[in-house]
Amino acid sequence: APSQLPSYANRYDFIIVGGGTSGLVLANRLSEDPNLTVAVVEAGDSVFGNPNVTSSTGYGLAFGTDIDYAFQSTPQEHAGNKSQILRAGKALGGTSTINGMVYLRAETSQIDAFAKLGNNISWDSLLLYYKKAEGLQRPTEIQSQLGATYEANQHGFEGPLTVGWPTEMVGNNFSQTLNTTYAAMGLPWNEDPNGGHMRGWNVYPQTSDPSANLREDAARAYYFPFSGRANLHLYLNSSVQRITWEAQSNTTLPSASGVAYKDASGAEEQLLANKDVILSAGSLVSPLILERSGVGNPAILKQFGIEPKIDLPNVGENLQDQTTGSYGTTANLNLTGTSDYVAYLNIHDIFGDDTEQLREHVQSSIPAWADEAVADSGGTANRTAIQQLFEIQHSMIFDDEVVISEVLVKAPSEGSGSISYWGLMPFSRGNIHISSANASAPAYINPNYFQLDYDVSQLVGTVKAARRNANTAPLKNFLPTETSPGLDVVPANAPKEVWAEWLKSTYRSNFHYISTAAMMPKEMGGVVGDDHLVYGSANVRVVDASVLPFQVSGHLTATLYALAERAADVIKAAHA
Ligand SMILES: Cc1cc2nc3c(=O)[nH]c(=O)nc-3n(C[C@H](O)[C@H](O)[C@H](O)COP(=O)(O)OP(=O)(O)OC[C@H]3O[C@@H](n4cnc5c(N)ncnc54)[C@H](O)[C@@H]3O)c2cc1C
């Protein structure tokens, strides 16, 4: 029988914790069925009219404001013991309201890696959901002339998420300059990096609405146009503290009864779930809610007086993040407009003739790295499993030749130029855990940047590619002198150690935190199966960046929207 709303106003079929990037996809798709009732409990507020959000060229404006959690990492042992700011969005729409809006997916083999871990997900199956989410706005004639290209069969044009090229793209033949430069570097033009093969350079699309010149975030795409649905209720400024549980018999799995949350006044309230409680609070929060609800490593939970409910020691383990930085030059060209030109390079592009040697070094280091990862997890990680995960990653990098470096030339202006660079496939693993039973206490968050030596090599190789890029004609003619790091700091033929020292003092988090409730077998350190159900629970799921077992070389949201679209179908089917 259909559930009735609001005869029992605090009871819903589904409670979604976190109205962010993934959570709002679920809220939308589950509430498509008028017989299902859905509550979204979101810690932040609506940011519909917030100019720090809506501006399609305002990246960074929201940083440090009250919609940026700006979590702190622990001092990073392998990078001078400095801590990092870990940004995430506190708003309806989550981190999609403050992010860089890059819409780029993944390499096929990175999605096929889900299946290597036993999950029923492949590039081909997820492509349907990438397309279902996407509403690509075809480029205008001018945008096409400036380099916006795509292959129509890889895209969706009817989905709720508006994707398009920037309204004001950089002109002045800048794309021709880059084209000739990359040709000289041996890097081809890539007609469409969203088709699963990312190597090459291109003009990438954004999660923005070019006709309205607005950022497209998860709330604009999946919530506001549907907010009139009677079966969809939104609780803003409401922070979930923990899952509440049904009284349990010996024979049944623990079943969530609902959630306890604090409303804007700080009072604790409860919502009840007929069916599932779904955590979509992001990879730096969902594992903490599990722990505060008794799901995790019993040794950690007991330390804070929390009674263990489900023994799942890998909750919060496997934390992975990428690192990024900026290379600087002087410039004698003054351009305006958005430069969305990105180059993706694989292991051969970065290491050339040294690739074979690196392949063997990484291969032979894997057993020792697995030991180190187990030690850093406090003995929680399963060594055989970690070794297997590292082998899969090695194969993606060296056999499938996924792109490992991203280099983005910004439009030079006011005398200076810059090239942002990203190392995309780090091996290092850290963890995140509660430091108190109290939800307002900051968590222990350790991404463990540069724990493993490959990650240093990868970033050094990547920044050297940025330097090569700036020093290749014709771009070289417009970016005459390096200012950061500067040849006095890192000379032309500087060894890796010199580069590493500079990188470790200037890098920052790429904010692509993943894997803290990984989708893989429990024995391998997984927390959820491919139905997103938390192992050992009857009805608690996690649908957000926490579940990704490996990094993707694109940026996360494209894949998260697709994965959440798939999750909605899986959840509907489970309750059909
Ligand atoms: C600065 C920055 C730039 C980025 N740039 C890009 C980019 O250009 N392209 C790209 O694809 N990706 C980018 N990313 C990454 C990407 O945006 C995120 O990985 C993605 O949005 C995360 O989605 P999610 O569903 O996992 O979580 P989120 O979107 O973060 O959603 C989590 C939601 O849960 C809410 N929440 C948290 N705790 C609670 C609680 N206790 N109770 C209730 N609600 C709670 C939060 O307020 C939030 O709304 C960027 C990230 C950052 C931080």
Ligand as a Chemical Component Dictionary entry (heavy atoms), coordinates in Angstrom:
data_LIG
# 
_chem_comp.id                   LIG 
_chem_comp.type                 NON-POLYMER 
_chem_comp.pdbx_formal_charge   0 
_chem_comp.three_letter_code    LIG 
# 
loop_
_chem_comp_atom.comp_id 
_chem_comp_atom.atom_id 
_chem_comp_atom.alt_atom_id 
_chem_comp_atom.type_symbol 
_chem_comp_atom.charge 
_chem_comp_atom.model_Cartn_x 
_chem_comp_atom.model_Cartn_y 
_chem_comp_atom.model_Cartn_z 
_chem_comp_atom.pdbx_ordinal 
LIG C1  C1  C 0 36.893 23.102 -4.153  1  
LIG C2  C2  C 0 36.488 21.863 -4.917  2  
LIG C3  C3  C 0 36.592 21.845 -6.300  3  
LIG C4  C4  C 0 36.201 20.720 -7.016  4  
LIG N1  N1  N 0 36.195 20.767 -8.384  5  
LIG C5  C5  C 0 35.575 19.779 -9.068  6  
LIG C6  C6  C 0 35.341 19.921 -10.456 7  
LIG O1  O1  O 0 35.710 20.919 -11.076 8  
LIG N2  N2  N 0 34.675 18.934 -11.103 9  
LIG C7  C7  C 0 34.255 17.813 -10.436 10 
LIG O2  O2  O 0 33.656 16.935 -11.074 11 
LIG N3  N3  N 0 34.493 17.631 -9.118  12 
LIG C8  C8  C 0 35.109 18.609 -8.419  13 
LIG N4  N4  N 0 35.275 18.481 -7.070  14 
LIG C9  C9  C 0 34.849 17.241 -6.398  15 
LIG C10 C10 C 0 33.336 17.064 -6.341  16 
LIG O3  O3  O 0 32.671 18.292 -6.349  17 
LIG C11 C11 C 0 32.935 16.244 -5.118  18 
LIG O4  O4  O 0 33.700 15.062 -5.077  19 
LIG C12 C12 C 0 31.473 15.852 -5.141  20 
LIG O5  O5  O 0 30.648 16.982 -5.307  21 
LIG C13 C13 C 0 31.105 15.101 -3.865  22 
LIG O6  O6  O 0 29.787 14.641 -3.956  23 
LIG P1  P1  P 0 29.144 13.789 -2.782  24 
LIG O7  O7  O 0 27.789 13.409 -3.205  25 
LIG O8  O8  O 0 30.080 12.692 -2.400  26 
LIG O9  O9  O 0 29.104 14.754 -1.523  27 
LIG P2  P2  P 0 28.646 16.288 -1.374  28 
LIG O10 O10 O 0 28.231 16.882 -2.648  29 
LIG O11 O11 O 0 29.713 16.956 -0.610  30 
LIG O12 O12 O 0 27.320 16.187 -0.483  31 
LIG C14 C14 C 0 27.319 15.906 0.886   32 
LIG C15 C15 C 0 26.181 16.674 1.522   33 
LIG O13 O13 O 0 25.953 16.154 2.834   34 
LIG C16 C16 C 0 25.722 17.247 3.703   35 
LIG N5  N5  N 0 26.060 16.799 5.052   36 
LIG C17 C17 C 0 27.290 16.596 5.581   37 
LIG N6  N6  N 0 27.164 16.194 6.852   38 
LIG C18 C18 C 0 25.857 16.110 7.120   39 
LIG C19 C19 C 0 25.106 15.732 8.277   40 
LIG N7  N7  N 0 25.704 15.337 9.405   41 
LIG N8  N8  N 0 23.749 15.777 8.215   42 
LIG C20 C20 C 0 23.123 16.170 7.072   43 
LIG N9  N9  N 0 23.795 16.547 5.963   44 
LIG C21 C21 C 0 25.141 16.498 5.992   45 
LIG C22 C22 C 0 26.619 18.336 3.186   46 
LIG O14 O14 O 0 26.228 19.600 3.686   47 
LIG C23 C23 C 0 26.465 18.163 1.697   48 
LIG O15 O15 O 0 25.374 18.905 1.209   49 
LIG C24 C24 C 0 35.708 19.566 -6.321  50 
LIG C25 C25 C 0 35.632 19.585 -4.925  51 
LIG C26 C26 C 0 36.000 20.724 -4.219  52 
LIG C27 C27 C 0 35.871 20.741 -2.717  53 
# 
loop_
_chem_comp_bond.comp_id 
_chem_comp_bond.atom_id_1 
_chem_comp_bond.atom_id_2 
_chem_comp_bond.value_order 
_chem_comp_bond.pdbx_ordinal 
LIG C1  C2  SING 1  
LIG C2  C3  SING 2  
LIG C2  C26 DOUB 3  
LIG C3  C4  DOUB 4  
LIG C4  N1  SING 5  
LIG C4  C24 SING 6  
LIG N1  C5  DOUB 7  
LIG C5  C6  SING 8  
LIG C5  C8  SING 9  
LIG C6  O1  DOUB 10 
LIG C6  N2  SING 11 
LIG N2  C7  SING 12 
LIG C7  O2  DOUB 13 
LIG C7  N3  SING 14 
LIG N3  C8  DOUB 15 
LIG C8  N4  SING 16 
LIG N4  C9  SING 17 
LIG N4  C24 SING 18 
LIG C9  C10 SING 19 
LIG C10 O3  SING 20 
LIG C10 C11 SING 21 
LIG C11 O4  SING 22 
LIG C11 C12 SING 23 
LIG C12 O5  SING 24 
LIG C12 C13 SING 25 
LIG C13 O6  SING 26 
LIG O6  P1  SING 27 
LIG P1  O7  DOUB 28 
LIG P1  O8  SING 29 
LIG P1  O9  SING 30 
LIG O9  P2  SING 31 
LIG P2  O10 DOUB 32 
LIG P2  O11 SING 33 
LIG P2  O12 SING 34 
LIG O12 C14 SING 35 
LIG C14 C15 SING 36 
LIG C15 O13 SING 37 
LIG C15 C23 SING 38 
LIG O13 C16 SING 39 
LIG C16 N5  SING 40 
LIG C16 C22 SING 41 
LIG N5  C17 SING 42 
LIG N5  C21 SING 43 
LIG C17 N6  DOUB 44 
LIG N6  C18 SING 45 
LIG C18 C19 SING 46 
LIG C18 C21 DOUB 47 
LIG C19 N7  SING 48 
LIG C19 N8  DOUB 49 
LIG N8  C20 SING 50 
LIG C20 N9  DOUB 51 
LIG N9  C21 SING 52 
LIG C22 O14 SING 53 
LIG C22 C23 SING 54 
LIG C23 O15 SING 55 
LIG C24 C25 DOUB 56 
LIG C25 C26 SING 57 
LIG C26 C27 SING 58 
# 
